[in-house]
Amino acid sequence: MLNFENKEDAISYIQNLEQEIQLLAHEKSLATLEHKLQQRQKALEYLFENYMAQINQTDLDFLKSIQEESHTLLDQMQQHKHEQSEEIIKYKNTGKRIRLYTDIAQQK
């Protein structure tokens, strides 16, 4: 359960999570990325539930940047998914295909 003393602590926590998310996305560590995204979502919900009246324009700008980065991240993940499926199709009847499935399974 999240419990922050003030809005600044919540924002700081979200900023740290965002940095970790960007790093994990760059490394394509999908399982950990999903976990961090869930943590960020819960932190954002907590922020809005408990500190909505205290949110100012700077905070909104920061949250807007997270939203934009999330859209970029989603596009990157879709591209990666497409590349992986193309590679699997390319090696449809070979042993390499099995290794690709194994590699993908280990990422999750």
N, C-alpha and C positions, 0 to 999 in steps of 0.2 A: 504494500500500500504506500502510495506516495504521500509525503507529508513535508511541506516546505514552510519555513517560518514567514516568508514574505514573497512577494511577486518576483523580486530580483533573483532569489534563489531558484525559483521555478524557471525563469528565463535562462539563467546560467546553466542549469541542468539540461534544458532543451538545446542550448548552444553546444554543449559538450556532446550530446547525443548526435546532433547534426554533423559535427566534425567526424565522429566515429562512423556515421552512416556513409558519408562521402568517401572515407578511407576504405570501408568495406566494399562499397560499390566499385571503387577503382580496382580493388583486389579480386572482385567477383566472388566474394565469400557469401554465397546466397543464403545459407541457413542462418548465419549470425546476422546478416543484414535484415532478414525478416524479423528476427527477435528484436533488434534495435528499433526497427520501424514500429513494432507494436509498443515498445517502451515509450517512444516519442509520442505516439498517438495518445497513450494514457496520460502522459505529462501535459500534452496540449489540452486534453479534456479537463484535467485538474486545474490548469491555469484559467481556463474560461469559466469553470464552475465556481472557483473561489476568488478570483481576482479580476473579474470582468470590469468592475467599476474603476479599477486602477490602471487599466491598460491605456497607454497613451499612443501618440502617433509613431514614436520611435519603435515601440513594441509592435505596432501594426506593420510597420515597414519591415521589421525583422521577420515577422510571421509570413508576410507576403513573399519575402525572399526564400523562405523555406518552401512555400507552395511552388514557386517557380523552379527551385532546384529539384523538388519532387517530380514535377512534370518532366524535367530533363532526365532524371534518374529512370523514370518509367520508360521513356523513349529508348534510353540506353539498354535497359533490361529487355525490352521487346526486340531490339536489334540483336542482342546477344542470343536470345531465344531463337530468333530466325536463323542466325548463323549456325547455331548448334543443330537445329533440325535439318538444315541444308547439308551439314557435314555428315549427319547420320544417314540421310538419304544417299549421299554420295558413296558411302561405304556400306551399302545395304547388305550385301552378301559376303562380307568378310569378317574376320576375327576382330578387326579394328573397331567394327561397329559395337561389338560386345564391350570392348574396353571403353568406348565413348559413353555407353550407357552406365558403366561402372563409375566412370569419372563424374558424370552428371549426378548420379545417386550419392556419391561421396560429398558433393558440394552442398547437398540439402541436408 
